[in-house]
Amino acid sequence: MVGPPEVRAAVVAFALAAAIAAAACEEPAAARMVPAIPTSPAAGATKTFAVRGVVVDAASSANPVSGARVQIVGSVHTFSDDRGAFSLANVAAGRAFLEVTKTGYQPAEQMISIDTDLGVTVTLIPLSTASGAPAGH
């Protein structure tokens, strides 16, 4: 008659034999693994978006400022056109400083969060207004 310790040993031996037999029938472990990251070429690419907007004069927001340098600090830049419009393409997702400069105006800088295409209006203050002195003095 088989006692309890022998029964346990027999059950363990049977389970081990079943596991070994099952493993021999399965695919190799590497074939069963699902990659954590997609393997397409674009998988590691940083998401980029467009930042578009207009630069206007603080004295009258109807007055566009042309020729202003608009840049994502440490990245791409462009200049505003005759309508004050600008467009920056391929801007990396995340937080960034948008800096706008133009001779005769106080520089403007603002923190922006880029997680989609973004539209902004930047208002530049003429130096004569910023300092309280008339222009040219």
C-alpha positions in Angstrom: 0.0 0.0 0.0 1.3 3.5 -0.9 1.4 6.0 2.0 1.1 9.8 1.8 4.8 10.6 1.2 4.9 8.2 -1.7 1.7 9.6 -3.2 3.1 13.1 -3.1 6.3 11.9 -4.8 4.4 10.1 -7.5 2.2 13.1 -8.2 5.2 15.4 -8.4 7.0 13.0 -10.7 3.9 12.7 -12.9 3.5 16.6 -13.1 7.2 17.0 -13.9 7.0 14.3 -16.7 3.9 16.0 -18.1 5.6 19.4 -18.1 8.6 18.1 -19.9 6.5 16.4 -22.5 4.4 19.5 -23.1 7.5 21.6 -23.4 8.9 19.4 -26.1 5.7 20.0 -28.2 5.7 23.8 -27.8 7.3 26.4 -29.9 10.7 27.7 -28.7 10.4 30.5 -26.0 11.6 33.1 -28.4 8.9 32.4 -30.8 6.2 32.9 -28.1 7.4 36.2 -27.0 5.5 39.3 -28.2 7.8 42.3 -28.7 7.0 45.1 -26.2 7.7 47.8 -28.8 6.5 47.5 -32.4 9.3 46.8 -34.8 8.2 49.2 -37.6 10.8 51.8 -38.6 8.6 54.6 -37.3 8.2 53.0 -33.8 11.2 54.9 -32.3 10.5 58.1 -34.1 9.7 61.2 -32.1 6.2 62.7 -32.7 6.4 66.0 -34.4 3.8 68.7 -35.0 3.3 72.1 -36.6 3.3 75.4 -34.7 1.5 78.1 -36.7 0.5 81.6 -35.7 0.6 85.3 -36.2 2.7 88.1 -34.7 0.9 91.3 -34.0 1.8 94.8 -32.6 0.6 95.5 -29.1 -0.6 99.0 -30.1 -3.1 97.4 -32.4 -3.6 93.7 -32.8 -4.9 94.5 -36.3 -1.3 95.5 -37.2 0.8 92.4 -38.2 4.5 92.4 -37.6 6.4 91.2 -40.6 10.0 90.0 -40.5 9.9 88.9 -36.8 12.2 86.0 -36.0 10.0 83.2 -34.5 11.8 80.2 -33.0 11.5 77.2 -30.7 14.4 77.8 -28.5 17.2 75.3 -29.3 15.3 74.1 -32.4 13.7 75.4 -35.6 13.1 79.0 -36.5 11.4 81.1 -39.3 10.3 84.7 -40.0 6.8 86.1 -40.0 5.5 87.2 -43.5 3.8 90.4 -44.5 0.6 89.3 -42.7 2.6 88.5 -39.5 1.9 84.8 -40.2 4.5 82.1 -39.5 4.7 78.3 -39.6 7.2 76.0 -37.9 7.1 72.3 -39.1 8.5 69.2 -37.5 8.5 70.5 -33.9 9.1 67.7 -31.4 6.3 67.0 -29.0 6.7 68.2 -25.4 7.2 71.5 -23.7 9.2 74.3 -25.3 9.9 78.0 -25.3 8.6 80.0 -28.2 10.7 83.1 -28.7 9.8 86.0 -31.0 12.2 88.9 -31.7 12.1 92.0 -34.0 14.2 95.1 -34.0 12.3 97.9 -32.3 10.2 95.5 -30.1 10.6 93.9 -26.7 11.4 90.2 -27.2 8.5 87.9 -26.4 8.9 84.4 -24.9 6.2 81.9 -23.8 6.2 78.3 -22.7 4.1 76.1 -25.0 3.0 72.5 -24.7 3.1 70.7 -28.0 1.0 67.5 -28.2 -0.9 68.4 -31.4 -0.7 71.0 -34.2 -0.8 74.3 -32.4 -1.9 77.8 -33.3 -0.6 80.9 -31.4 -0.9 84.6 -31.5 2.2 86.5 -30.3 1.9 90.2 -29.3 5.1 92.3 -29.5 5.4 95.5 -27.5 7.2 98.3 -29.3 10.3 99.5 -27.3 8.9 103.0 -27.2 5.9 101.7 -25.3 7.9 99.3 -23.1 10.4 101.9 -21.9 7.9 104.8 -21.8 10.2 106.9 -24.0 9.2 108.0 -27.5 10.8 106.0 -30.3 14.2 107.3 -31.4 15.2 108.8 -28.0 
